[in-house]
Amino acid sequence: MLGVSHTFIWRTKKVFKETGQITRRPEQGMKRSVRTPRLTKAVAGKILRNPTAP
């Protein structure tokens, strides 16, 4: 009907009951990416210096 899963609706309702608002909670655990501009530039430099390395 709305194009979202039943699970999404259930979790959203649960968060609203717990917190009184529907906002994203802080992510828990390790972040999925450490892709900072500095690291991206460093990796790009290594690739450009040795493009055939695995």
N, CA, C and O atoms as a Tripos MOL2 file, in Angstrom:
@<TRIPOS>MOLECULE
protein
  216   215    54     0     0
PROTEIN
NO_CHARGES

@<TRIPOS>ATOM
      1 N           0.8160   -1.1900    0.0000 N.3       1 MET1
      2 CA          0.0000    0.0000    0.0000 C.3       1 MET1
      3 C           0.8660    1.2640    0.0000 C.2       1 MET1
      4 O           0.7040    2.1210   -0.8680 O.2       1 MET1
      5 N           1.7690    1.3830    0.9500 N.am      2 LEU2
      6 CA          2.6340    2.5620    1.0080 C.3       2 LEU2
      7 C           3.9850    2.3210    0.3480 C.2       2 LEU2
      8 O           4.7810    3.2480    0.1960 O.2       2 LEU2
      9 N           4.2400    1.0950   -0.0380 N.am      3 GLY3
     10 CA          5.5260    0.7790   -0.6400 C.3       3 GLY3
     11 C           6.6180    0.5070    0.3780 C.2       3 GLY3
     12 O           7.8020    0.5540    0.0420 O.2       3 GLY3
     13 N           6.2390    0.2230    1.6180 N.am      4 VAL4
     14 CA          7.2100   -0.1280    2.6490 C.3       4 VAL4
     15 C           6.8010   -1.4590    3.2650 C.2       4 VAL4
     16 O           5.6420   -1.8660    3.1910 O.2       4 VAL4
     17 N           7.7720   -2.1240    3.8710 N.am      5 SER5
     18 CA          7.5010   -3.4400    4.4310 C.3       5 SER5
     19 C           6.7650   -3.3400    5.7680 C.2       5 SER5
     20 O           6.7840   -2.3100    6.4420 O.2       5 SER5
     21 N           6.1300   -4.4320    6.1140 N.am      6 HIS6
     22 CA          5.4380   -4.5290    7.3980 C.3       6 HIS6
     23 C           6.4420   -4.3530    8.5440 C.2       6 HIS6
     24 O           6.1330   -3.7370    9.5640 O.2       6 HIS6
     25 N           7.6410   -4.9020    8.3590 N.am      7 THR7
     26 CA          8.6800   -4.7940    9.3810 C.3       7 THR7
     27 C           9.0610   -3.3400    9.6250 C.2       7 THR7
     28 O           9.2400   -2.9290   10.7720 O.2       7 THR7
     29 N           9.1870   -2.5570    8.5550 N.am      8 PHE8
     30 CA          9.5250   -1.1390    8.6930 C.3       8 PHE8
     31 C           8.4700   -0.4140    9.5300 C.2       8 PHE8
     32 O           8.7990    0.3680   10.4220 O.2       8 PHE8
     33 N           7.2130   -0.6800    9.2320 N.am      9 ILE9
     34 CA          6.1220   -0.0370    9.9730 C.3       9 ILE9
     35 C           6.1560   -0.4650   11.4330 C.2       9 ILE9
     36 O           6.0090    0.3680   12.3280 O.2       9 ILE9
     37 N           6.3500   -1.7560   11.6820 N.am     10 TRP10
     38 CA          6.3810   -2.2720   13.0490 C.3      10 TRP10
     39 C           7.5170   -1.6290   13.8450 C.2      10 TRP10
     40 O           7.3170   -1.2010   14.9820 O.2      10 TRP10
     41 N           8.7110   -1.5630   13.2450 N.am     11 ARG11
     42 CA          9.8550   -0.9690   13.9500 C.3      11 ARG11
     43 C           9.6500    0.5220   14.1960 C.2      11 ARG11
     44 O          10.0090    1.0290   15.2580 O.2      11 ARG11
     45 N           9.0790    1.2230   13.2290 N.am     12 THR12
     46 CA          8.8300    2.6520   13.3850 C.3      12 THR12
     47 C           7.8530    2.9060   14.5230 C.2      12 THR12
     48 O           8.0550    3.8140   15.3290 O.2      12 THR12
     49 N           6.7970    2.1060   14.5910 N.am     13 LYS13
     50 CA          5.8370    2.2450   15.6890 C.3      13 LYS13
     51 C           6.5040    1.9690   17.0290 C.2      13 LYS13
     52 O           6.2350    2.6620   18.0110 O.2      13 LYS13
     53 N           7.3740    0.9590   17.0760 N.am     14 LYS14
     54 CA          8.0690    0.6040   18.3130 C.3      14 LYS14
     55 C           8.9540    1.7560   18.7840 C.2      14 LYS14
     56 O           8.9540    2.1030   19.9650 O.2      14 LYS14
     57 N           9.7090    2.3470   17.8540 N.am     15 VAL15
     58 CA         10.5750    3.4780   18.2030 C.3      15 VAL15
     59 C           9.7370    4.6460   18.7000 C.2      15 VAL15
     60 O          10.1080    5.3040   19.6720 O.2      15 VAL15
     61 N           8.6140    4.9110   18.0460 N.am     16 PHE16
     62 CA          7.7520    6.0140   18.4620 C.3      16 PHE16
     63 C           7.2180    5.7910   19.8700 C.2      16 PHE16
     64 O           7.1630    6.7280   20.6660 O.2      16 PHE16
     65 N           6.8240    4.5630   20.1850 N.am     17 LYS17
     66 CA          6.3240    4.2660   21.5300 C.3      17 LYS17
     67 C           7.4180    4.4390   22.5770 C.2      17 LYS17
     68 O           7.1510    4.8970   23.6880 O.2      17 LYS17
     69 N           8.6560    4.0710   22.2220 N.am     18 GLU18
     70 CA          9.7650    4.1590   23.1750 C.3      18 GLU18
     71 C          10.2470    5.5880   23.3860 C.2      18 GLU18
     72 O          10.5580    5.9780   24.5110 O.2      18 GLU18
     73 N          10.3100    6.3680   22.3130 N.am     19 THR19
     74 CA         10.9420    7.6840   22.3980 C.3      19 THR19
     75 C           9.9890    8.8570   22.2400 C.2      19 THR19
     76 O          10.3210    9.9780   22.6250 O.2      19 THR19
     77 N           8.8090    8.6160   21.6800 N.am     20 GLY20
     78 CA          7.8720    9.6970   21.4460 C.3      20 GLY20
     79 C           8.1700   10.4960   20.1930 C.2      20 GLY20
     80 O           7.5270   11.5150   19.9410 O.2      20 GLY20
     81 N           9.1330   10.0480   19.4070 N.am     21 GLN21
     82 CA          9.4570   10.7340   18.1620 C.3      21 GLN21
     83 C           9.9100    9.7220   17.1170 C.2      21 GLN21
     84 O          10.3210    8.6080   17.4420 O.2      21 GLN21
     85 N           9.8270   10.1260   15.8820 N.am     22 ILE22
     86 CA         10.2350    9.2400   14.7990 C.3      22 ILE22
     87 C          11.4630    9.8470   14.1430 C.2      22 ILE22
     88 O          11.3710   10.5110   13.1110 O.2      22 ILE22
     89 N          12.5980    9.6120   14.7500 N.am     23 THR23
     90 CA         13.8700   10.0450   14.1950 C.3      23 THR23
     91 C          14.8190    8.8710   14.2770 C.2      23 THR23
     92 O          14.6250    7.9450   15.0650 O.2      23 THR23
     93 N          15.8410    8.9230   13.4570 N.am     24 ARG24
     94 CA         16.8160    7.8380   13.4860 C.3      24 ARG24
     95 C          17.5830    7.8750   14.7960 C.2      24 ARG24
     96 O          18.0120    8.9330   15.2560 O.2      24 ARG24
     97 N          17.7440    6.7110   15.3800 N.am     25 ARG25
     98 CA         18.5450    6.6090   16.5880 C.3      25 ARG25
     99 C          20.0150    6.5300   16.1930 C.2      25 ARG25
    100 O          20.3370    6.1430   15.0700 O.2      25 ARG25
    101 N          20.9040    6.8930   17.1070 N.am     26 PRO26
    102 CA         22.3310    6.7680   16.7910 C.3      26 PRO26
    103 C          22.6610    5.3200   16.4460 C.2      26 PRO26
    104 O          22.1860    4.3930   17.1020 O.2      26 PRO26
    105 N          23.4630    5.1360   15.4270 N.am     27 GLU27
    106 CA         23.8510    3.7930   15.0210 C.3      27 GLU27
    107 C          24.6880    3.1580   16.1220 C.2      27 GLU27
    108 O          25.4770    3.8320   16.7850 O.2      27 GLU27
    109 N          24.5100    1.8770   16.3060 N.am     28 GLN28
    110 CA         25.2770    1.1690   17.3130 C.3      28 GLN28
    111 C          26.3100    0.2910   16.6340 C.2      28 GLN28
    112 O          26.1340   -0.1290   15.4900 O.2      28 GLN28
    113 N          27.3750    0.0240   17.3440 N.am     29 GLY29
    114 CA         28.4010   -0.8450   16.8000 C.3      29 GLY29
    115 C          29.3760   -0.0990   15.9120 C.2      29 GLY29
    116 O          29.3980    1.1310   15.8600 O.2      29 GLY29
    117 N          30.1640   -0.8710   15.2280 N.am     30 MET30
    118 CA         31.1910   -0.3040   14.3680 C.3      30 MET30
    119 C          30.5680    0.3130   13.1150 C.2      30 MET30
    120 O          29.6510   -0.2560   12.5230 O.2      30 MET30
    121 N          31.0580    1.4430   12.7300 N.am     31 LYS31
    122 CA         30.5730    2.0980   11.5280 C.3      31 LYS31
    123 C          30.9440    1.2630   10.3090 C.2      31 LYS31
    124 O          31.9650    0.5750   10.3080 O.2      31 LYS31
    125 N          30.1200    1.3260    9.2830 N.am     32 ARG32
    126 CA         30.3310    0.5060    8.1000 C.3      32 ARG32
    127 C          31.4610    1.0380    7.2300 C.2      32 ARG32
    128 O          32.0370    0.2810    6.4490 O.2      32 ARG32
    129 N          31.7860    2.2970    7.3430 N.am     33 SER33
    130 CA         32.7810    2.8590    6.4470 C.3      33 SER33
    131 C          33.6870    3.8320    7.1860 C.2      33 SER33
    132 O          33.2670    4.5300    8.1080 O.2      33 SER33
    133 N          34.9050    3.8550    6.7640 N.am     34 VAL34
    134 CA         35.8520    4.8480    7.2790 C.3      34 VAL34
    135 C          36.3440    5.6810    6.1090 C.2      34 VAL34
    136 O          37.4990    6.1070    6.0720 O.2      34 VAL34
    137 N          35.4600    5.9050    5.1640 N.am     35 ARG35
    138 CA         35.8200    6.5790    3.9230 C.3      35 ARG35
    139 C          35.8860    8.0850    4.1440 C.2      35 ARG35
    140 O          34.9390    8.8110    3.8440 O.2      35 ARG35
    141 N          37.0090    8.5390    4.6690 N.am     36 THR36
    142 CA         37.2150    9.9660    4.8600 C.3      36 THR36
    143 C          37.8750   10.5300    3.6050 C.2      36 THR36
    144 O          38.4950    9.7810    2.8500 O.2      36 THR36
    145 N          37.7550   11.8200    3.3730 N.am     37 PRO37
    146 CA         38.4180   12.4060    2.1970 C.3      37 PRO37
    147 C          39.9230   12.1370    2.1850 C.2      37 PRO37
    148 O          40.5070   11.8950    1.1280 O.2      37 PRO37
    149 N          40.5420   12.1810    3.3570 N.am     38 ARG38
    150 CA         41.9870   11.9500    3.4400 C.3      38 ARG38
    151 C          42.3360   10.5190    3.0280 C.2      38 ARG38
    152 O          43.2770   10.3030    2.2650 O.2      38 ARG38
    153 N          41.5770    9.5460    3.5340 N.am     39 LEU39
    154 CA         41.8410    8.1500    3.2010 C.3      39 LEU39
    155 C          41.5530    7.8670    1.7290 C.2      39 LEU39
    156 O          42.3020    7.1350    1.0810 O.2      39 LEU39
    157 N          40.4860    8.4350    1.2040 N.am     40 THR40
    158 CA         40.1470    8.2550   -0.2090 C.3      40 THR40
    159 C          41.2680    8.7770   -1.0980 C.2      40 THR40
    160 O          41.6340    8.1400   -2.0860 O.2      40 THR40
    161 N          41.8070    9.9320   -0.7460 N.am     41 LYS41
    162 CA         42.8980   10.5200   -1.5260 C.3      41 LYS41
    163 C          44.1480    9.6420   -1.4500 C.2      41 LYS41
    164 O          44.8430    9.4640   -2.4510 O.2      41 LYS41
    165 N          44.4340    9.0940   -0.2720 N.am     42 ALA42
    166 CA         45.6050    8.2340   -0.1070 C.3      42 ALA42
    167 C          45.4740    6.9620   -0.9410 C.2      42 ALA42
    168 O          46.4310    6.5510   -1.5970 O.2      42 ALA42
    169 N          44.3130    6.3460   -0.9200 N.am     43 VAL43
    170 CA         44.0900    5.1210   -1.6970 C.3      43 VAL43
    171 C          44.1630    5.4230   -3.1870 C.2      43 VAL43
    172 O          44.7610    4.6580   -3.9430 O.2      43 VAL43
    173 N          43.5670    6.5180   -3.6140 N.am     44 ALA44
    174 CA         43.6130    6.8940   -5.0280 C.3      44 ALA44
    175 C          45.0570    7.0980   -5.4780 C.2      44 ALA44
    176 O          45.4260    6.7040   -6.5840 O.2      44 ALA44
    177 N          45.8600    7.7030   -4.6350 N.am     45 GLY45
    178 CA         47.2720    7.9140   -4.9630 C.3      45 GLY45
    179 C          48.0110    6.5980   -5.1370 C.2      45 GLY45
    180 O          48.8110    6.4560   -6.0620 O.2      45 GLY45
    181 N          47.7560    5.6390   -4.2650 N.am     46 LYS46
    182 CA         48.3990    4.3280   -4.3720 C.3      46 LYS46
    183 C          47.9680    3.6050   -5.6430 C.2      46 LYS46
    184 O          48.7820    2.9540   -6.2990 O.2      46 LYS46
    185 N          46.7020    3.7190   -5.9860 N.am     47 ILE47
    186 CA         46.2000    3.0700   -7.2020 C.3      47 ILE47
    187 C          46.8440    3.6880   -8.4370 C.2      47 ILE47
    188 O          47.2210    2.9770   -9.3680 O.2      47 ILE47
    189 N          46.9680    5.0030   -8.4440 N.am     48 LEU48
    190 CA         47.5710    5.6760   -9.5950 C.3      48 LEU48
    191 C          49.0520    5.3330   -9.7480 C.2      48 LEU48
    192 O          49.5600    5.2450  -10.8660 O.2      48 LEU48
    193 N          49.7420    5.1400   -8.6250 N.am     49 ARG49
    194 CA         51.1640    4.7940   -8.6830 C.3      49 ARG49
    195 C          51.3830    3.3630   -9.1660 C.2      49 ARG49
    196 O          52.3810    3.0770   -9.8270 O.2      49 ARG49
    197 N          50.4490    2.4570   -8.8370 N.am     50 ASN50
    198 CA         50.6210    1.0530   -9.1990 C.3      50 ASN50
    199 C          49.2760    0.4690   -9.6320 C.2      50 ASN50
    200 O          48.6710   -0.2880   -8.8730 O.2      50 ASN50
    201 N          48.7980    0.8000  -10.8220 N.am     51 PRO51
    202 CA         47.4590    0.3910  -11.2470 C.3      51 PRO51
    203 C          47.2980   -1.1040  -11.5090 C.2      51 PRO51
    204 O          46.1650   -1.5810  -11.5780 O.2      51 PRO51
    205 N          48.3890   -1.8650  -11.6580 N.am     52 THR52
    206 CA         48.2650   -3.2940  -11.9560 C.3      52 THR52
    207 C          48.2920   -4.1690  -10.7140 C.2      52 THR52
    208 O          48.1220   -5.3830  -10.8220 O.2      52 THR52
    209 N          48.5000   -3.5940   -9.5470 N.am     53 ALA53
    210 CA         48.5290   -4.3790   -8.3040 C.3      53 ALA53
    211 C          47.1330   -4.9010   -7.9860 C.2      53 ALA53
    212 O          46.1340   -4.2470   -8.2870 O.2      53 ALA53
    213 N          47.0700   -6.0810   -7.3770 N.am     54 PRO54
    214 CA         45.7460   -6.6510   -7.0430 C.3      54 PRO54
    215 C          45.0170   -5.8990   -5.9670 C.2      54 PRO54
    216 O          43.9040   -6.2730   -5.5990 O.2      54 PRO54
@<TRIPOS>BOND
     1     1     2 1
     2     2     3 1
     3     3     4 2
     4     3     5 am
     5     5     6 1
     6     6     7 1
     7     7     8 2
     8     7     9 am
     9     9    10 1
    10    10    11 1
    11    11    12 2
    12    11    13 am
    13    13    14 1
    14    14    15 1
    15    15    16 2
    16    15    17 am
    17    17    18 1
    18    18    19 1
    19    19    20 2
    20    19    21 am
    21    21    22 1
    22    22    23 1
    23    23    24 2
    24    23    25 am
    25    25    26 1
    26    26    27 1
    27    27    28 2
    28    27    29 am
    29    29    30 1
    30    30    31 1
    31    31    32 2
    32    31    33 am
    33    33    34 1
    34    34    35 1
    35    35    36 2
    36    35    37 am
    37    37    38 1
    38    38    39 1
    39    39    40 2
    40    39    41 am
    41    41    42 1
    42    42    43 1
    43    43    44 2
    44    43    45 am
    45    45    46 1
    46    46    47 1
    47    47    48 2
    48    47    49 am
    49    49    50 1
    50    50    51 1
    51    51    52 2
    52    51    53 am
    53    53    54 1
    54    54    55 1
    55    55    56 2
    56    55    57 am
    57    57    58 1
    58    58    59 1
    59    59    60 2
    60    59    61 am
    61    61    62 1
    62    62    63 1
    63    63    64 2
    64    63    65 am
    65    65    66 1
    66    66    67 1
    67    67    68 2
    68    67    69 am
    69    69    70 1
    70    70    71 1
    71    71    72 2
    72    71    73 am
    73    73    74 1
    74    74    75 1
    75    75    76 2
    76    75    77 am
    77    77    78 1
    78    78    79 1
    79    79    80 2
    80    79    81 am
    81    81    82 1
    82    82    83 1
    83    83    84 2
    84    83    85 am
    85    85    86 1
    86    86    87 1
    87    87    88 2
    88    87    89 am
    89    89    90 1
    90    90    91 1
    91    91    92 2
    92    91    93 am
    93    93    94 1
    94    94    95 1
    95    95    96 2
    96    95    97 am
    97    97    98 1
    98    98    99 1
    99    99   100 2
   100    99   101 am
   101   101   102 1
   102   102   103 1
   103   103   104 2
   104   103   105 am
   105   105   106 1
   106   106   107 1
   107   107   108 2
   108   107   109 am
   109   109   110 1
   110   110   111 1
   111   111   112 2
   112   111   113 am
   113   113   114 1
   114   114   115 1
   115   115   116 2
   116   115   117 am
   117   117   118 1
   118   118   119 1
   119   119   120 2
   120   119   121 am
   121   121   122 1
   122   122   123 1
   123   123   124 2
   124   123   125 am
   125   125   126 1
   126   126   127 1
   127   127   128 2
   128   127   129 am
   129   129   130 1
   130   130   131 1
   131   131   132 2
   132   131   133 am
   133   133   134 1
   134   134   135 1
   135   135   136 2
   136   135   137 am
   137   137   138 1
   138   138   139 1
   139   139   140 2
   140   139   141 am
   141   141   142 1
   142   142   143 1
   143   143   144 2
   144   143   145 am
   145   145   146 1
   146   146   147 1
   147   147   148 2
   148   147   149 am
   149   149   150 1
   150   150   151 1
   151   151   152 2
   152   151   153 am
   153   153   154 1
   154   154   155 1
   155   155   156 2
   156   155   157 am
   157   157   158 1
   158   158   159 1
   159   159   160 2
   160   159   161 am
   161   161   162 1
   162   162   163 1
   163   163   164 2
   164   163   165 am
   165   165   166 1
   166   166   167 1
   167   167   168 2
   168   167   169 am
   169   169   170 1
   170   170   171 1
   171   171   172 2
   172   171   173 am
   173   173   174 1
   174   174   175 1
   175   175   176 2
   176   175   177 am
   177   177   178 1
   178   178   179 1
   179   179   180 2
   180   179   181 am
   181   181   182 1
   182   182   183 1
   183   183   184 2
   184   183   185 am
   185   185   186 1
   186   186   187 1
   187   187   188 2
   188   187   189 am
   189   189   190 1
   190   190   191 1
   191   191   192 2
   192   191   193 am
   193   193   194 1
   194   194   195 1
   195   195   196 2
   196   195   197 am
   197   197   198 1
   198   198   199 1
   199   199   200 2
   200   199   201 am
   201   201   202 1
   202   202   203 1
   203   203   204 2
   204   203   205 am
   205   205   206 1
   206   206   207 1
   207   207   208 2
   208   207   209 am
   209   209   210 1
   210   210   211 1
   211   211   212 2
   212   211   213 am
   213   213   214 1
   214   214   215 1
   215   215   216 2
@<TRIPOS>SUBSTRUCTURE
     1 MET1         2 RESIDUE 1 A MET
     2 LEU2         6 RESIDUE 1 A LEU
     3 GLY3        10 RESIDUE 1 A GLY
     4 VAL4        14 RESIDUE 1 A VAL
     5 SER5        18 RESIDUE 1 A SER
     6 HIS6        22 RESIDUE 1 A HIS
     7 THR7        26 RESIDUE 1 A THR
     8 PHE8        30 RESIDUE 1 A PHE
     9 ILE9        34 RESIDUE 1 A ILE
    10 TRP10       38 RESIDUE 1 A TRP
    11 ARG11       42 RESIDUE 1 A ARG
    12 THR12       46 RESIDUE 1 A THR
    13 LYS13       50 RESIDUE 1 A LYS
    14 LYS14       54 RESIDUE 1 A LYS
    15 VAL15       58 RESIDUE 1 A VAL
    16 PHE16       62 RESIDUE 1 A PHE
    17 LYS17       66 RESIDUE 1 A LYS
    18 GLU18       70 RESIDUE 1 A GLU
    19 THR19       74 RESIDUE 1 A THR
    20 GLY20       78 RESIDUE 1 A GLY
    21 GLN21       82 RESIDUE 1 A GLN
    22 ILE22       86 RESIDUE 1 A ILE
    23 THR23       90 RESIDUE 1 A THR
    24 ARG24       94 RESIDUE 1 A ARG
    25 ARG25       98 RESIDUE 1 A ARG
    26 PRO26      102 RESIDUE 1 A PRO
    27 GLU27      106 RESIDUE 1 A GLU
    28 GLN28      110 RESIDUE 1 A GLN
    29 GLY29      114 RESIDUE 1 A GLY
    30 MET30      118 RESIDUE 1 A MET
    31 LYS31      122 RESIDUE 1 A LYS
    32 ARG32      126 RESIDUE 1 A ARG
    33 SER33      130 RESIDUE 1 A SER
    34 VAL34      134 RESIDUE 1 A VAL
    35 ARG35      138 RESIDUE 1 A ARG
    36 THR36      142 RESIDUE 1 A THR
    37 PRO37      146 RESIDUE 1 A PRO
    38 ARG38      150 RESIDUE 1 A ARG
    39 LEU39      154 RESIDUE 1 A LEU
    40 THR40      158 RESIDUE 1 A THR
    41 LYS41      162 RESIDUE 1 A LYS
    42 ALA42      166 RESIDUE 1 A ALA
    43 VAL43      170 RESIDUE 1 A VAL
    44 ALA44      174 RESIDUE 1 A ALA
    45 GLY45      178 RESIDUE 1 A GLY
    46 LYS46      182 RESIDUE 1 A LYS
    47 ILE47      186 RESIDUE 1 A ILE
    48 LEU48      190 RESIDUE 1 A LEU
    49 ARG49      194 RESIDUE 1 A ARG
    50 ASN50      198 RESIDUE 1 A ASN
    51 PRO51      202 RESIDUE 1 A PRO
    52 THR52      206 RESIDUE 1 A THR
    53 ALA53      210 RESIDUE 1 A ALA
    54 PRO54      214 RESIDUE 1 A PRO
